[in-house]
């Protein structure tokens, strides 16, 4: 992010969606990473120790950080993961869908596309299995 004072801040482990104008930032995640937030007089300050890292202004009960997200070509928004990790993160899509995402540059793979990696996905195997019918009961 390009802050109003000209400095750059990098947010890690975020879901950045370039096609929407505003991207929410989780205060819970900031707290988990050791940041403190102070809300007062229509402003929110995000601190690390005694250093103020970000300032946000309240507009209609939402806080807007005084910063701009850098263009997607200026930042690395895709993390390289194994094919099976992308498969798990994205809700177990098929190989063809993952191949298409990789071709469009929306996911980055550590290694090449290997369909065999997905064949051992236990959740997919269980989801495709059928329950055996109950045996016919003997009623007296």
N, CA, C and O atoms as CSV, one atom per row, in Angstrom:
chain,resi,resn,atom,element,x,y,z
A,1,UNK,N,N,0.839,-1.170,0.000
A,1,UNK,CA,C,0.000,0.000,0.000
A,1,UNK,C,C,0.885,1.233,0.000
A,1,UNK,O,O,1.932,1.265,0.647
A,2,UNK,N,N,0.459,2.223,-0.717
A,2,UNK,CA,C,1.155,3.502,-0.736
A,2,UNK,C,C,0.436,4.418,0.234
A,2,UNK,O,O,-0.712,4.797,0.004
A,3,UNK,N,N,1.117,4.780,1.328
A,3,UNK,CA,C,0.504,5.602,2.360
A,3,UNK,C,C,0.529,7.063,1.935
A,3,UNK,O,O,1.275,7.446,1.034
A,4,UNK,N,N,-0.303,7.883,2.601
A,4,UNK,CA,C,-0.382,9.298,2.215
A,4,UNK,C,C,0.910,10.059,2.470
A,4,UNK,O,O,1.135,11.105,1.862
A,5,UNK,N,N,1.773,9.549,3.366
A,5,UNK,CA,C,3.059,10.205,3.617
A,5,UNK,C,C,4.141,9.756,2.632
A,5,UNK,O,O,5.295,10.172,2.744
A,6,UNK,N,N,3.761,8.891,1.647
A,6,UNK,CA,C,4.699,8.434,0.632
A,6,UNK,C,C,5.386,7.126,0.959
A,6,UNK,O,O,6.083,6.567,0.112
A,7,UNK,N,N,5.204,6.625,2.169
A,7,UNK,CA,C,5.830,5.359,2.538
A,7,UNK,C,C,5.020,4.187,1.997
A,7,UNK,O,O,3.852,4.339,1.639
A,8,UNK,N,N,5.646,3.031,1.943
A,8,UNK,CA,C,4.999,1.810,1.474
A,8,UNK,C,C,4.810,0.863,2.645
A,8,UNK,O,O,5.706,0.708,3.474
A,9,UNK,N,N,3.654,0.233,2.716
A,9,UNK,CA,C,3.370,-0.785,3.725
A,9,UNK,C,C,2.951,-2.046,2.989
A,9,UNK,O,O,2.219,-1.983,2.001
A,10,UNK,N,N,3.409,-3.175,3.468
A,10,UNK,CA,C,3.061,-4.457,2.860
A,10,UNK,C,C,2.182,-5.225,3.834
A,10,UNK,O,O,2.567,-5.466,4.978
A,11,UNK,N,N,1.007,-5.604,3.372
A,11,UNK,CA,C,0.119,-6.451,4.165
A,11,UNK,C,C,0.275,-7.875,3.654
A,11,UNK,O,O,0.137,-8.132,2.458
A,12,UNK,N,N,0.562,-8.800,4.564
A,12,UNK,CA,C,0.709,-10.193,4.155
A,12,UNK,C,C,-0.504,-10.987,4.614
A,12,UNK,O,O,-1.241,-10.567,5.506
A,13,UNK,N,N,-0.694,-12.137,3.991
A,13,UNK,CA,C,-1.806,-13.034,4.289
A,13,UNK,C,C,-3.152,-12.321,4.169
A,13,UNK,O,O,-3.998,-12.414,5.058
A,14,UNK,N,N,-3.336,-11.613,3.061
A,14,UNK,CA,C,-4.600,-10.912,2.807
A,14,UNK,C,C,-5.227,-11.446,1.537
A,14,UNK,O,O,-4.550,-12.048,0.703
A,15,UNK,N,N,-6.503,-11.228,1.395
A,15,UNK,CA,C,-7.229,-11.575,0.186
A,15,UNK,C,C,-7.410,-10.281,-0.594
A,15,UNK,O,O,-8.300,-9.489,-0.285
A,16,UNK,N,N,-6.579,-10.065,-1.595
A,16,UNK,CA,C,-6.625,-8.862,-2.407
A,16,UNK,C,C,-7.377,-9.160,-3.686
A,16,UNK,O,O,-7.028,-10.082,-4.423
A,17,UNK,N,N,-8.416,-8.372,-3.949
A,17,UNK,CA,C,-9.222,-8.549,-5.152
A,17,UNK,C,C,-9.104,-7.275,-5.977
A,17,UNK,O,O,-9.768,-6.286,-5.668
A,18,UNK,N,N,-8.278,-7.274,-7.016
A,18,UNK,CA,C,-8.022,-6.060,-7.786
A,18,UNK,C,C,-9.267,-5.441,-8.420
A,18,UNK,O,O,-9.302,-4.231,-8.645
A,19,UNK,N,N,-10.290,-6.249,-8.713
A,19,UNK,CA,C,-11.446,-5.727,-9.437
A,19,UNK,C,C,-12.441,-4.973,-8.556
A,19,UNK,O,O,-13.375,-4.369,-9.083
A,20,UNK,N,N,-12.270,-4.987,-7.226
A,20,UNK,CA,C,-13.178,-4.196,-6.398
A,20,UNK,C,C,-12.444,-2.973,-5.877
A,20,UNK,O,O,-11.230,-2.999,-5.671
A,21,UNK,N,N,-13.206,-1.892,-5.664
A,21,UNK,CA,C,-12.588,-0.624,-5.281
A,21,UNK,C,C,-12.045,-0.630,-3.864
A,21,UNK,O,O,-11.009,-0.022,-3.597
A,22,UNK,N,N,-12.732,-1.310,-2.946
A,22,UNK,CA,C,-12.310,-1.335,-1.556
A,22,UNK,C,C,-12.076,-2.779,-1.131
A,22,UNK,O,O,-12.867,-3.662,-1.465
A,23,UNK,N,N,-11.018,-3.019,-0.414
A,23,UNK,CA,C,-10.722,-4.342,0.114
A,23,UNK,C,C,-10.697,-4.250,1.636
A,23,UNK,O,O,-9.940,-3.455,2.192
A,24,UNK,N,N,-11.511,-5.049,2.315
A,24,UNK,CA,C,-11.563,-4.981,3.780
A,24,UNK,C,C,-10.305,-5.544,4.419
A,24,UNK,O,O,-9.654,-6.438,3.877
A,25,UNK,N,N,-9.982,-5.003,5.577
A,25,UNK,CA,C,-8.852,-5.486,6.364
A,25,UNK,C,C,-9.425,-5.981,7.687
A,25,UNK,O,O,-10.182,-5.264,8.341
A,26,UNK,N,N,-9.076,-7.172,8.075
A,26,UNK,CA,C,-9.592,-7.782,9.297
A,26,UNK,C,C,-8.836,-7.264,10.516
A,26,UNK,O,O,-7.623,-7.435,10.628
A,27,UNK,N,N,-9.575,-6.623,11.432
A,27,UNK,CA,C,-8.949,-6.162,12.668
A,27,UNK,C,C,-8.515,-7.345,13.528
A,27,UNK,O,O,-7.520,-7.268,14.248
A,28,UNK,N,N,-9.273,-8.444,13.448
A,28,UNK,CA,C,-8.890,-9.648,14.179
A,28,UNK,C,C,-7.549,-10.183,13.723
A,28,UNK,O,O,-6.740,-10.626,14.539
A,29,UNK,N,N,-7.310,-10.143,12.413
A,29,UNK,CA,C,-6.032,-10.618,11.875
A,29,UNK,C,C,-4.905,-9.670,12.288
A,29,UNK,O,O,-3.801,-10.117,12.601
A,30,UNK,N,N,-5.178,-8.364,12.289
A,30,UNK,CA,C,-4.160,-7.414,12.740
A,30,UNK,C,C,-3.800,-7.680,14.200
A,30,UNK,O,O,-2.627,-7.668,14.574
A,31,UNK,N,N,-4.824,-7.918,15.019
A,31,UNK,CA,C,-4.581,-8.202,16.440
A,31,UNK,C,C,-3.770,-9.488,16.601
A,31,UNK,O,O,-2.857,-9.561,17.424
A,32,UNK,N,N,-4.115,-10.496,15.805
A,32,UNK,CA,C,-3.417,-11.785,15.857
A,32,UNK,C,C,-1.936,-11.633,15.517
A,32,UNK,O,O,-1.094,-12.373,16.026
A,33,UNK,N,N,-1.629,-10.668,14.650
A,33,UNK,CA,C,-0.245,-10.442,14.239
A,33,UNK,C,C,0.492,-9.466,15.161
A,33,UNK,O,O,1.631,-9.085,14.889
A,34,UNK,N,N,-0.176,-9.059,16.270
A,34,UNK,CA,C,0.509,-8.215,17.251
A,34,UNK,C,C,0.300,-6.723,17.093
A,34,UNK,O,O,0.998,-5.935,17.732
A,35,UNK,N,N,-0.642,-6.317,16.259
A,35,UNK,CA,C,-0.938,-4.897,16.093
A,35,UNK,C,C,-1.997,-4.477,17.105
A,35,UNK,O,O,-2.776,-5.305,17.577
A,36,UNK,N,N,-2.022,-3.194,17.434
A,36,UNK,CA,C,-3.026,-2.625,18.324
A,36,UNK,C,C,-3.813,-1.598,17.539
A,36,UNK,O,O,-3.244,-0.856,16.737
A,37,UNK,N,N,-5.117,-1.547,17.760
A,37,UNK,CA,C,-5.939,-0.524,17.112
A,37,UNK,C,C,-6.565,0.351,18.179
A,37,UNK,O,O,-7.042,-0.135,19.205
A,38,UNK,N,N,-6.554,1.648,17.919
A,38,UNK,CA,C,-7.169,2.622,18.811
A,38,UNK,C,C,-8.229,3.363,18.012
A,38,UNK,O,O,-7.942,3.929,16.957
A,39,UNK,N,N,-9.460,3.355,18.525
A,39,UNK,CA,C,-10.574,4.042,17.880
A,39,UNK,C,C,-10.960,5.231,18.747
A,39,UNK,O,O,-11.333,5.061,19.908
A,40,UNK,N,N,-10.873,6.435,18.187
A,40,UNK,CA,C,-11.245,7.640,18.938
A,40,UNK,C,C,-11.443,8.802,17.990
A,40,UNK,O,O,-10.709,8.960,17.015
A,41,UNK,N,N,-12.444,9.616,18.287
A,41,UNK,CA,C,-12.698,10.864,17.562
A,41,UNK,C,C,-12.827,10.664,16.048
A,41,UNK,O,O,-12.362,11.505,15.279
A,42,UNK,N,N,-13.443,9.576,15.612
A,42,UNK,CA,C,-13.665,9.343,14.188
A,42,UNK,C,C,-12.451,8.839,13.429
A,42,UNK,O,O,-12.456,8.809,12.199
A,43,UNK,N,N,-11.414,8.443,14.149
A,43,UNK,CA,C,-10.210,7.920,13.516
A,43,UNK,C,C,-9.827,6.593,14.150
A,43,UNK,O,O,-10.124,6.339,15.317
A,44,UNK,N,N,-9.175,5.765,13.380
A,44,UNK,CA,C,-8.619,4.518,13.884
A,44,UNK,C,C,-7.119,4.541,13.586
A,44,UNK,O,O,-6.698,4.804,12.459
A,45,UNK,N,N,-6.335,4.264,14.606
A,45,UNK,CA,C,-4.888,4.180,14.433
A,45,UNK,C,C,-4.468,2.732,14.632
A,45,UNK,O,O,-4.897,2.067,15.575
A,46,UNK,N,N,-3.620,2.254,13.726
A,46,UNK,CA,C,-3.064,0.906,13.831
A,46,UNK,C,C,-1.611,1.059,14.252
A,46,UNK,O,O,-0.807,1.683,13.560
A,47,UNK,N,N,-1.292,0.474,15.404
A,47,UNK,CA,C,0.040,0.634,15.975
A,47,UNK,C,C,0.748,-0.697,16.120
A,47,UNK,O,O,0.118,-1.737,16.313
A,48,UNK,N,N,2.055,-0.649,16.023
A,48,UNK,CA,C,2.929,-1.779,16.352
A,48,UNK,C,C,3.892,-1.219,17.386
A,48,UNK,O,O,4.806,-0.464,17.052
A,49,UNK,N,N,3.683,-1.592,18.644
A,49,UNK,CA,C,4.439,-0.966,19.728
A,49,UNK,C,C,3.966,0.464,19.871
A,49,UNK,O,O,2.776,0.708,20.068
A,50,UNK,N,N,4.891,1.419,19.772
A,50,UNK,CA,C,4.537,2.836,19.848
A,50,UNK,C,C,4.479,3.506,18.478
A,50,UNK,O,O,4.170,4.694,18.384
A,51,UNK,N,N,4.772,2.757,17.420
A,51,UNK,CA,C,4.800,3.321,16.072
A,51,UNK,C,C,3.411,3.261,15.438
A,51,UNK,O,O,2.777,2.206,15.426
A,52,UNK,N,N,2.937,4.397,14.911
A,52,UNK,CA,C,1.671,4.438,14.181
A,52,UNK,C,C,1.960,4.004,12.752
A,52,UNK,O,O,2.714,4.666,12.038
A,53,UNK,N,N,1.357,2.887,12.333
A,53,UNK,CA,C,1.597,2.365,10.996
A,53,UNK,C,C,0.553,2.829,9.992
A,53,UNK,O,O,0.879,3.115,8.840
A,54,UNK,N,N,-0.704,2.905,10.425
A,54,UNK,CA,C,-1.783,3.296,9.521
A,54,UNK,C,C,-2.796,4.131,10.282
A,54,UNK,O,O,-2.995,3.948,11.483
A,55,UNK,N,N,-3.434,5.049,9.569
A,55,UNK,CA,C,-4.516,5.850,10.127
A,55,UNK,C,C,-5.702,5.709,9.190
A,55,UNK,O,O,-5.564,5.815,7.971
A,56,UNK,N,N,-6.877,5.467,9.777
A,56,UNK,CA,C,-8.098,5.342,8.992
A,56,UNK,C,C,-9.122,6.332,9.525
A,56,UNK,O,O,-9.192,6.580,10.729
A,57,UNK,N,N,-9.917,6.896,8.619
A,57,UNK,CA,C,-10.938,7.869,8.993
A,57,UNK,C,C,-12.316,7.234,8.867
A,57,UNK,O,O,-12.574,6.481,7.928
A,58,UNK,N,N,-13.204,7.540,9.818
A,58,UNK,CA,C,-14.548,6.996,9.807
A,58,UNK,C,C,-15.441,7.807,8.867
A,58,UNK,O,O,-15.551,9.027,8.984
A,59,UNK,N,N,-16.081,7.086,7.923
A,59,UNK,CA,C,-17.049,7.683,7.009
A,59,UNK,C,C,-18.244,6.736,6.980
A,59,UNK,O,O,-18.130,5.594,6.536
A,60,UNK,N,N,-19.400,7.224,7.460
A,60,UNK,CA,C,-20.614,6.402,7.519
A,60,UNK,C,C,-20.378,5.064,8.225
A,60,UNK,O,O,-20.777,4.010,7.731
A,61,UNK,N,N,-19.731,5.123,9.373
A,61,UNK,CA,C,-19.468,3.966,10.226
A,61,UNK,C,C,-18.499,2.945,9.629
A,61,UNK,O,O,-18.403,1.832,10.145
A,62,UNK,N,N,-17.790,3.285,8.575
A,62,UNK,CA,C,-16.726,2.440,8.039
A,62,UNK,C,C,-15.423,3.228,8.100
A,62,UNK,O,O,-15.409,4.441,7.891
A,63,UNK,N,N,-14.344,2.537,8.385
A,63,UNK,CA,C,-13.040,3.193,8.452
A,63,UNK,C,C,-12.289,2.973,7.150
A,63,UNK,O,O,-12.150,1.843,6.681
A,64,UNK,N,N,-11.809,4.065,6.576
A,64,UNK,CA,C,-11.063,4.023,5.324
A,64,UNK,C,C,-9.626,4.429,5.600
A,64,UNK,O,O,-9.363,5.508,6.133
A,65,UNK,N,N,-8.695,3.547,5.229
A,65,UNK,CA,C,-7.272,3.834,5.427
A,65,UNK,C,C,-6.843,4.901,4.435
A,65,UNK,O,O,-7.234,4.877,3.268
A,66,UNK,N,N,-6.054,5.811,4.903
A,66,UNK,CA,C,-5.532,6.871,4.046
A,66,UNK,C,C,-4.341,6.324,3.261
A,66,UNK,O,O,-3.187,6.648,3.541
A,67,UNK,N,N,-4.649,5.495,2.279
A,67,UNK,CA,C,-3.614,4.853,1.470
A,67,UNK,C,C,-4.235,4.357,0.186
A,67,UNK,O,O,-5.457,4.281,0.060
A,68,UNK,N,N,-3.385,4.022,-0.763
A,68,UNK,CA,C,-3.823,3.448,-2.032
A,68,UNK,C,C,-3.165,2.094,-2.201
A,68,UNK,O,O,-1.987,1.918,-1.888
A,69,UNK,N,N,-3.939,1.134,-2.702
A,69,UNK,CA,C,-3.353,-0.162,-3.045
A,69,UNK,C,C,-2.535,0.032,-4.317
A,69,UNK,O,O,-2.963,0.734,-5.233
A,70,UNK,N,N,-1.376,-0.580,-4.372
A,70,UNK,CA,C,-0.550,-0.496,-5.569
A,70,UNK,C,C,-1.171,-1.351,-6.664
A,70,UNK,O,O,-1.927,-2.280,-6.380
A,71,UNK,N,N,-0.854,-1.036,-7.909
A,71,UNK,CA,C,-1.370,-1.818,-9.035
A,71,UNK,C,C,-0.898,-3.261,-8.941
A,71,UNK,O,O,0.168,-3.545,-8.393
A,72,UNK,N,N,-1.702,-4.164,-9.481
A,72,UNK,CA,C,-1.371,-5.586,-9.418
A,72,UNK,C,C,-0.020,-5.892,-10.047
A,72,UNK,O,O,0.652,-6.829,-9.618
A,73,UNK,N,N,0.399,-5.120,-11.062
A,73,UNK,CA,C,1.698,-5.388,-11.680
A,73,UNK,C,C,2.858,-4.875,-10.830
A,73,UNK,O,O,4.015,-5.187,-11.113
A,74,UNK,N,N,2.560,-4.087,-9.785
A,74,UNK,CA,C,3.604,-3.577,-8.903
A,74,UNK,C,C,3.816,-4.459,-7.676
A,74,UNK,O,O,4.784,-4.280,-6.937
A,75,UNK,N,N,2.912,-5.408,-7.464
A,75,UNK,CA,C,3.002,-6.239,-6.276
A,75,UNK,C,C,2.842,-7.697,-6.648
A,75,UNK,O,O,2.340,-8.024,-7.723
A,76,UNK,N,N,3.266,-8.561,-5.762
A,76,UNK,CA,C,3.097,-10.002,-5.963
A,76,UNK,C,C,1.851,-10.425,-5.205
A,76,UNK,O,O,1.867,-10.492,-3.976
A,77,UNK,N,N,0.781,-10.710,-5.916
A,77,UNK,CA,C,-0.477,-11.075,-5.261
A,77,UNK,C,C,-0.724,-12.580,-5.302
A,77,UNK,O,O,-1.728,-13.053,-4.769
A,78,UNK,N,N,0.156,-13.320,-5.913
A,78,UNK,CA,C,-0.037,-14.761,-6.041
A,78,UNK,C,C,1.114,-15.476,-5.341
A,78,UNK,O,O,2.283,-15.175,-5.582
A,79,UNK,N,N,0.777,-16.415,-4.482
A,79,UNK,CA,C,1.771,-17.206,-3.787
A,79,UNK,C,C,1.940,-18.528,-4.520
A,79,UNK,O,O,0.960,-19.140,-4.945
A,80,UNK,N,N,3.189,-18.966,-4.667
A,80,UNK,CA,C,3.431,-20.256,-5.309
A,80,UNK,C,C,3.167,-21.368,-4.301
A,80,UNK,O,O,3.760,-21.408,-3.223
A,81,UNK,N,N,2.262,-22.269,-4.679
A,81,UNK,CA,C,1.913,-23.413,-3.853
A,81,UNK,C,C,1.900,-24.663,-4.707
A,81,UNK,O,O,1.884,-24.593,-5.936
A,82,UNK,N,N,1.906,-25.808,-4.043
A,82,UNK,CA,C,1.754,-27.069,-4.761
A,82,UNK,C,C,0.330,-27.158,-5.289
A,82,UNK,O,O,-0.576,-26.513,-4.761
A,83,UNK,N,N,0.139,-27.952,-6.322
A,83,UNK,CA,C,-1.179,-28.116,-6.933
A,83,UNK,C,C,-2.209,-28.592,-5.916
A,83,UNK,O,O,-3.339,-28.104,-5.915
A,84,UNK,N,N,-1.845,-29.531,-5.054
A,84,UNK,CA,C,-2.784,-30.061,-4.068
A,84,UNK,C,C,-3.183,-28.990,-3.052
A,84,UNK,O,O,-4.312,-28.993,-2.561
A,85,UNK,N,N,-2.262,-28.075,-2.733
A,85,UNK,CA,C,-2.597,-26.989,-1.800
A,85,UNK,C,C,-3.622,-26.033,-2.406
A,85,UNK,O,O,-4.562,-25.620,-1.728
A,86,UNK,N,N,-3.442,-25.677,-3.694
A,86,UNK,CA,C,-4.447,-24.833,-4.368
A,86,UNK,C,C,-5.776,-25.578,-4.437
A,86,UNK,O,O,-6.832,-24.978,-4.236
A,87,UNK,N,N,-5.736,-26.864,-4.715
A,87,UNK,CA,C,-6.934,-27.696,-4.787
A,87,UNK,C,C,-7.708,-27.625,-3.466
A,87,UNK,O,O,-8.928,-27.460,-3.467
A,88,UNK,N,N,-7.004,-27.748,-2.351
A,88,UNK,CA,C,-7.635,-27.697,-1.031
A,88,UNK,C,C,-8.144,-26.293,-0.704
A,88,UNK,O,O,-9.245,-26.150,-0.172
A,89,UNK,N,N,-7.370,-25.264,-1.008
A,89,UNK,CA,C,-7.762,-23.880,-0.692
A,89,UNK,C,C,-8.985,-23.424,-1.478
A,89,UNK,O,O,-9.807,-22.661,-0.970
A,90,UNK,N,N,-9.101,-23.883,-2.695
A,90,UNK,CA,C,-10.167,-23.391,-3.573
A,90,UNK,C,C,-11.415,-24.267,-3.546
A,90,UNK,O,O,-12.286,-24.113,-4.403
A,91,UNK,N,N,-11.522,-25.178,-2.588
A,91,UNK,CA,C,-12.738,-25.963,-2.456
A,91,UNK,C,C,-12.776,-27.210,-3.314
A,91,UNK,O,O,-13.855,-27.647,-3.713
A,92,UNK,N,N,-11.623,-27.794,-3.607
A,92,UNK,CA,C,-11.509,-29.061,-4.324
A,92,UNK,C,C,-12.018,-29.021,-5.771
A,92,UNK,O,O,-12.791,-29.892,-6.170
A,93,UNK,N,N,-11.597,-28.027,-6.559
A,93,UNK,CA,C,-11.988,-28.041,-7.976
A,93,UNK,C,C,-11.247,-29.149,-8.726
A,93,UNK,O,O,-10.244,-29.677,-8.245
A,94,UNK,N,N,-11.748,-29.483,-9.890
A,94,UNK,CA,C,-11.115,-30.504,-10.715
A,94,UNK,C,C,-9.825,-30.011,-11.337
A,94,UNK,O,O,-9.502,-28.824,-11.293
A,95,UNK,N,N,-9.091,-30.956,-11.919
A,95,UNK,CA,C,-7.804,-30.644,-12.533
A,95,UNK,C,C,-7.945,-29.618,-13.663
A,95,UNK,O,O,-7.115,-28.719,-13.799
A,96,UNK,N,N,-9.001,-29.760,-14.471
A,96,UNK,CA,C,-9.206,-28.832,-15.591
A,96,UNK,C,C,-9.364,-27.389,-15.136
A,96,UNK,O,O,-8.828,-26.475,-15.762
A,97,UNK,N,N,-10.103,-27.182,-14.042
A,97,UNK,CA,C,-10.294,-25.829,-13.509
A,97,UNK,C,C,-8.995,-25.227,-12.998
A,97,UNK,O,O,-8.710,-24.053,-13.235
A,98,UNK,N,N,-8.206,-26.040,-12.294
A,98,UNK,CA,C,-6.919,-25.564,-11.797
A,98,UNK,C,C,-5.960,-25.268,-12.948
A,98,UNK,O,O,-5.187,-24.311,-12.897
A,99,UNK,N,N,-6.021,-26.098,-13.982
A,99,UNK,CA,C,-5.167,-25.893,-15.164
A,99,UNK,C,C,-5.510,-24.556,-15.823
A,99,UNK,O,O,-4.620,-23.815,-16.238
A,100,UNK,N,N,-6.808,-24.254,-15.915
A,100,UNK,CA,C,-7.257,-22.993,-16.513
A,100,UNK,C,C,-6.811,-21.794,-15.674
A,100,UNK,O,O,-6.368,-20.787,-16.225
A,101,UNK,N,N,-6.926,-21.895,-14.340
A,101,UNK,CA,C,-6.478,-20.813,-13.462
A,101,UNK,C,C,-4.976,-20.572,-13.594
A,101,UNK,O,O,-4.525,-19.426,-13.604
A,102,UNK,N,N,-4.205,-21.654,-13.697
A,102,UNK,CA,C,-2.753,-21.525,-13.859
A,102,UNK,C,C,-2.415,-20.887,-15.206
A,102,UNK,O,O,-1.502,-20.066,-15.298
A,103,UNK,N,N,-3.160,-21.269,-16.256
A,103,UNK,CA,C,-2.918,-20.717,-17.592
A,103,UNK,C,C,-3.173,-19.207,-17.621
A,103,UNK,O,O,-2.469,-18.464,-18.305
A,104,UNK,N,N,-4.197,-18.759,-16.863
A,104,UNK,CA,C,-4.533,-17.329,-16.801
A,104,UNK,C,C,-3.646,-16.557,-15.827
A,104,UNK,O,O,-3.748,-15.334,-15.730
A,105,UNK,N,N,-2.777,-17.267,-15.107
A,105,UNK,CA,C,-1.872,-16.612,-14.172
A,105,UNK,C,C,-2.529,-16.249,-12.848
A,105,UNK,O,O,-1.992,-15.431,-12.102
A,106,UNK,N,N,-3.677,-16.839,-12.542
A,106,UNK,CA,C,-4.375,-16.528,-11.298
A,106,UNK,C,C,-3.869,-17.343,-10.122
A,106,UNK,O,O,-4.047,-16.948,-8.969
A,107,UNK,N,N,-3.242,-18.474,-10.402
A,107,UNK,CA,C,-2.558,-19.239,-9.359
A,107,UNK,C,C,-1.150,-19.536,-9.856
A,107,UNK,O,O,-0.921,-19.680,-11.057
A,108,UNK,N,N,-0.224,-19.624,-8.930
A,108,UNK,CA,C,1.165,-19.935,-9.285
A,108,UNK,C,C,1.551,-21.236,-8.611
A,108,UNK,O,O,1.322,-21.422,-7.416
A,109,UNK,N,N,2.128,-22.119,-9.373
A,109,UNK,CA,C,2.481,-23.443,-8.880
A,109,UNK,C,C,3.971,-23.564,-8.619
A,109,UNK,O,O,4.788,-23.055,-9.386
A,110,UNK,N,N,4.322,-24.245,-7.524
A,110,UNK,CA,C,5.731,-24.520,-7.233
A,110,UNK,C,C,6.324,-25.432,-8.287
A,110,UNK,O,O,7.441,-25.207,-8.754
A,111,UNK,N,N,5.584,-26.456,-8.662
A,111,UNK,CA,C,6.028,-27.398,-9.681
A,111,UNK,C,C,5.003,-27.377,-10.810
A,111,UNK,O,O,4.037,-26.616,-10.757
A,112,UNK,N,N,5.207,-28.192,-11.810
A,112,UNK,CA,C,4.275,-28.242,-12.930
A,112,UNK,C,C,2.942,-28.862,-12.556
A,112,UNK,O,O,2.736,-29.300,-11.424
A,113,UNK,N,N,2.043,-28.891,-13.525
A,113,UNK,CA,C,0.727,-29.493,-13.323
A,113,UNK,C,C,0.853,-31.014,-13.356
A,113,UNK,O,O,1.230,-31.588,-14.378
A,114,UNK,N,N,0.542,-31.656,-12.251
A,114,UNK,CA,C,0.610,-33.104,-12.157
A,114,UNK,C,C,-0.723,-33.616,-11.636
A,114,UNK,O,O,-1.022,-33.512,-10.447
A,115,UNK,N,N,-1.521,-34.170,-12.543
A,115,UNK,CA,C,-2.870,-34.624,-12.196
A,115,UNK,C,C,-2.854,-35.730,-11.145
A,115,UNK,O,O,-3.826,-35.897,-10.409
A,116,UNK,N,N,-1.762,-36.484,-11.069
A,116,UNK,CA,C,-1.659,-37.581,-10.106
A,116,UNK,C,C,-1.743,-37.075,-8.668
A,116,UNK,O,O,-2.208,-37.797,-7.786
A,117,UNK,N,N,-1.292,-35.827,-8.420
A,117,UNK,CA,C,-1.361,-35.249,-7.081
A,117,UNK,C,C,-2.799,-35.214,-6.561
A,117,UNK,O,O,-3.041,-35.431,-5.374
A,118,UNK,N,N,-3.747,-34.940,-7.455
A,118,UNK,CA,C,-5.144,-34.795,-7.051
A,118,UNK,C,C,-5.850,-36.127,-6.851
A,118,UNK,O,O,-6.874,-36.182,-6.170
A,119,UNK,N,N,-5.328,-37.192,-7.424
A,119,UNK,CA,C,-5.978,-38.493,-7.318
A,119,UNK,C,C,-5.969,-39.026,-5.889
A,119,UNK,O,O,-6.782,-39.883,-5.543
A,120,UNK,N,N,-5.060,-38.529,-5.060
A,120,UNK,CA,C,-4.963,-39.025,-3.684
A,120,UNK,C,C,-5.712,-38.137,-2.688
A,120,UNK,O,O,-5.542,-38.303,-1.480
A,121,UNK,N,N,-6.532,-37.202,-3.163
A,121,UNK,CA,C,-7.278,-36.316,-2.265
A,121,UNK,C,C,-8.390,-37.118,-1.582
A,121,UNK,O,O,-9.368,-37.512,-2.219
A,122,UNK,N,N,-8.226,-37.350,-0.292
A,122,UNK,CA,C,-9.151,-38.191,0.460
A,122,UNK,C,C,-10.571,-37.623,0.468
A,122,UNK,O,O,-11.539,-38.374,0.347
A,123,UNK,N,N,-10.700,-36.293,0.611
A,123,UNK,CA,C,-12.024,-35.676,0.635
A,123,UNK,C,C,-12.760,-35.890,-0.684
A,123,UNK,O,O,-13.962,-36.156,-0.682
A,124,UNK,N,N,-12.062,-35.779,-1.799
A,124,UNK,CA,C,-12.688,-35.988,-3.111
A,124,UNK,C,C,-13.103,-37.447,-3.289
A,124,UNK,O,O,-14.172,-37.732,-3.830
A,125,UNK,N,N,-12.268,-38.354,-2.839
A,125,UNK,CA,C,-12.590,-39.785,-2.939
A,125,UNK,C,C,-13.838,-40.096,-2.124
A,125,UNK,O,O,-14.733,-40.794,-2.600
A,126,UNK,N,N,-13.901,-39.579,-0.891
A,126,UNK,CA,C,-15.066,-39.818,-0.039
A,126,UNK,C,C,-16.326,-39.176,-0.610
A,126,UNK,O,O,-17.411,-39.751,-0.522
A,127,UNK,N,N,-16.189,-37.992,-1.190
A,127,UNK,CA,C,-17.352,-37.284,-1.745
A,127,UNK,C,C,-17.951,-38.043,-2.932
A,127,UNK,O,O,-19.154,-37.954,-3.179
A,128,UNK,N,N,-17.128,-38.781,-3.659
A,128,UNK,CA,C,-17.610,-39.504,-4.839
A,128,UNK,C,C,-18.119,-40.907,-4.497
A,128,UNK,O,O,-18.726,-41.574,-5.334
A,129,UNK,N,N,-17.866,-41.348,-3.264
A,129,UNK,CA,C,-18.266,-42.707,-2.911
A,129,UNK,C,C,-19.758,-42.759,-2.591
A,129,UNK,O,O,-20.373,-41.751,-2.243
A,130,UNK,N,N,-20.319,-43.953,-2.718
A,130,UNK,CA,C,-21.735,-44.164,-2.433
A,130,UNK,C,C,-21.858,-45.029,-1.196
A,130,UNK,O,O,-21.040,-45.919,-0.963
A,131,UNK,N,N,-22.876,-44.766,-0.414
A,131,UNK,CA,C,-23.125,-45.557,0.772
A,131,UNK,C,C,-23.799,-46.863,0.351
A,131,UNK,O,O,-24.719,-46.860,-0.467
A,132,UNK,N,N,-23.346,-47.943,0.900
A,132,UNK,CA,C,-23.936,-49.242,0.592
A,132,UNK,C,C,-25.324,-49.313,1.229
A,132,UNK,O,O,-25.514,-48.816,2.339
A,133,UNK,N,N,-26.288,-49.918,0.552
A,133,UNK,CA,C,-27.622,-50.018,1.135
A,133,UNK,C,C,-27.625,-50.967,2.323
A,133,UNK,O,O,-26.820,-51.894,2.403
A,134,UNK,N,N,-28.534,-50.720,3.228
A,134,UNK,CA,C,-28.668,-51.609,4.372
A,134,UNK,C,C,-29.200,-52.961,3.906
A,134,UNK,O,O,-29.954,-53.051,2.937
A,135,UNK,N,N,-28.795,-53.992,4.607
A,135,UNK,CA,C,-29.299,-55.342,4.283
A,135,UNK,C,C,-30.787,-55.399,4.628
A,135,UNK,O,O,-31.258,-54.676,5.506
A,136,UNK,N,N,-31.512,-56.257,3.935
A,136,UNK,CA,C,-32.943,-56.415,4.194
A,136,UNK,C,C,-33.124,-56.954,5.606
A,136,UNK,O,O,-32.520,-57.958,5.984
A,137,UNK,N,N,-33.966,-56.271,6.379
A,137,UNK,CA,C,-34.182,-56.654,7.767
A,137,UNK,C,C,-35.135,-57.842,7.881
A,137,UNK,O,O,-35.982,-58.072,7.018
A,138,UNK,N,N,-34.973,-58.571,8.950
A,138,UNK,CA,C,-35.875,-59.702,9.228
A,138,UNK,C,C,-36.817,-59.252,10.332
A,138,UNK,O,O,-36.395,-58.982,11.456
A,139,UNK,N,N,-38.080,-59.175,10.002
A,139,UNK,CA,C,-39.072,-58.728,10.991
A,139,UNK,C,C,-39.945,-59.909,11.403
A,139,UNK,O,O,-40.429,-60.662,10.558
A,140,UNK,N,N,-40.135,-60.057,12.676
A,140,UNK,CA,C,-41.005,-61.137,13.149
A,140,UNK,C,C,-42.219,-60.544,13.834
A,140,UNK,O,O,-43.082,-61.283,14.308
